């Protein structure tokens, strides 16, 4: 599947964006992380699942594998999938770092980055396929 076959937008409800912002601020000064659960084919997030950053770092994140599995099972039970991840950048813009690109586990996933650099949470979403970064619009309702 090529990037042109993917939608250039992702649908994220206000409640999920607010949860990402809260989790970003709660985890500060460490990076927050979490999973996006929803419908991959439609590019639609149904919920954000906050996770523990077991790296406990302001520069990198590692989602707790047990929490990831729990989120996968809960999503499956509801007829959804884990369709991406979210994490924060505490002091830099919301754009995938070389580490983010290297660690992007799935070319089908959406990657939301919430920047706290301005003092206000600013989310942006990306697709990362074969180290190529493409920004997508966040549509919220």
N, C-alpha and C positions, 0 to 999 in steps of 0.2 A: 504494500500500500504506500503510495507516495504522499507527500505532504499536501499536494493539491487535492487529494481525495479526502483529507481531513477538513472538518469545519474550522474556520478561522476564529471561532468564538466558543466560549464555554458559558453555560448557564449555571449561576451559583446564587442560591437564595440569600436574601439579606441576613437571615438567621445564621447561615453558615459563614458568611463573611464576618459577621459580628463575633462569632465564636473563634474564628482565626485571629481576629484583632485582640480579643480578650486573652487568648492563650499566648499570643506573642508578648503582650504586656506582662502577664503572669510569670512567664519564663525568663524575662529579661533579668540579668544581662546575658543569659544563655540563649542560643537559638531555640525557638520552638519548633516542633514538628508534629505532623498529623497526617491523616489519610482522608482522601476524598472518596466518598461512596456515592454511587449513582448508576446512571445508564451510559455506558461508554459509546454506544452507537449514536445516541442523541447528544453526546457531549453535555450531559445534564447532571449536576451534583445534587444529590438529595440531602446529604448531611456531611458535616465535617466531624471526624473522630480525632480529638486531641490525643496525642501520644507522648510518652516520656522520651526525652532525648538522652539516651544512655551514654552518649559521649560527654554530656555535661560541659559543653563548649560554647563559646561565643563565636566560633568560626566554622564549626561543622556540626552535623547532626547525624544521629543513628537512631532509627525508630526501634523501640523495644520489640524484638521478634514475637514475644508472647502476645503483646498488644496488637501487633499486625495480624497474627493468626486469629485472634478474637474478633477483630474488625472484619476479616474475610468471612468468617463463619456467620457473623451477624448479618453481613451484607447478603450473603447467599440465602439465608433464611428469609430475607425480605424480597428476594428476587432481583437483587442488585449485585454490583461488583465493586471492588476497589478500582477506581479509575484514575488515581493519581495521588500525589502527595503535596503537602504544603509545608513550608518552613519559613523562618524569618531570617532577615539579614539585619543585625542589630545596629550596624554603623555604616552600611553601604547601600547603594541603590538596589532595587528589586530587579536584578538581572542575574541569570545563572553564572556562577563562578566556574573556573576550570574544574574545581572539585565537584560542583553540582553536575556538570556535564559528564564527568568521568563516572559518577555514581548513579546516573540516571538508569534505573533498572529495566524500564520497559518503554519501547518506542511508541506504544499506544497510549501511554499515560499523559495526563495533564500535570504540569508542575507549577503550583502557585507559590510565589515568593512575596512575603510581606515585609516591606522595608520599614524600619523604625528610625531611619537616619534623620528624618525631619522632625522627629518627636511625635508624629502622627502616623498611624498605621496606613501604609499605602500598598495595596496588593496589585500584583501583575501576574499574568498567566502565560506559560510557554509550553511548546512542544519541543522535545529534544530527540532527534532521530539521526543516528550515525554522526553524532557530535555537531549536528546542525541545529541551531536555535531559531525557533520561529515564535514570535509573540502572537497571542490570540487575545481578542477582546473579551472582557468579562461582562456578561449581561446579567443583571441582577433584578430580581422581582420579589 
